[in-house]
């Protein structure tokens, strides 16, 4: 098995859900586990990510130093 395949297998595990859909289990760097239907188009996932990021940023108060630091981190992540 190639190194890239080993890393992919470690980061993402796929399985068939009871409804017959292929699902990917992804664990983020922060330890958050996400289950994603693999049939969802990449463009739709990117749009959802952008929408969630905008919503998160709207909830942060820039007058609080910790929140301001997180806002800057999110802005630079683009």
QUICORSUL-V138991 format. One record per residue. N is the residue number from 1. RES is the residue in one letter. SS is DSSP state (a for helix, b for strand, c for the rest). PSI is psi in whole degrees, -180 to 180 (NA if undefined). BURIAL is 1 if it has 9 or more other ideal C-beta (glycine too) atoms within 8 Angstrom, else 0. Layout:
BEGIN
N,RES,SS,PSI,BURIAL  N,RES,SS,PSI,BURIAL
END
This chain:
BEGIN
1,X,c,135,0  2,X,c,157,0  3,X,a,-46,0  4,X,a,-38,0  5,X,a,-38,0  6,X,a,-44,1  7,X,a,-45,0  8,X,a,-45,0  9,X,a,-34,1  10,X,a,-40,0  11,X,a,-38,0  12,X,b,129,0  13,X,b,134,0  14,X,b,151,0  15,X,b,168,0  16,X,b,122,0  17,X,c,163,1  18,X,c,-26,0  19,X,c,2,0  20,X,c,-4,0  21,X,c,143,1  22,X,b,131,1  23,X,b,139,1  24,X,b,132,1  25,X,b,122,1  26,X,b,134,1  27,X,b,122,0  28,X,c,172,0  29,X,c,-29,0  30,X,c,1,0  31,X,c,8,0  32,X,c,131,0  33,X,b,129,0  34,X,b,137,0  35,X,b,126,0  36,X,b,132,1  37,X,b,121,0  38,X,c,-10,1  39,X,c,-6,0  40,X,c,127,0  41,X,c,147,0  42,X,a,-42,0  43,X,a,-39,0  44,X,a,-40,0  45,X,a,-40,1  46,X,a,-38,0  47,X,a,-41,0  48,X,a,-42,0  49,X,a,-47,0  50,X,a,-41,0  51,X,a,-44,0  52,X,a,-38,0  53,X,a,-44,1  54,X,a,-42,0  55,X,a,-45,0  56,X,a,-44,1  57,X,a,-32,1  58,X,a,-22,0  59,X,a,-18,0  60,X,c,136,1  61,X,c,111,0  62,X,c,-14,0  63,X,c,-13,0  64,X,c,123,0  65,X,a,-43,0  66,X,a,-41,0  67,X,a,-39,1  68,X,a,-41,1  69,X,a,-40,0  70,X,a,-39,1  71,X,a,-46,1  72,X,a,-41,0  73,X,a,-42,0  74,X,a,-38,1  75,X,a,-38,0  76,X,a,-17,0  77,X,c,-11,0  78,X,c,NA,0
END
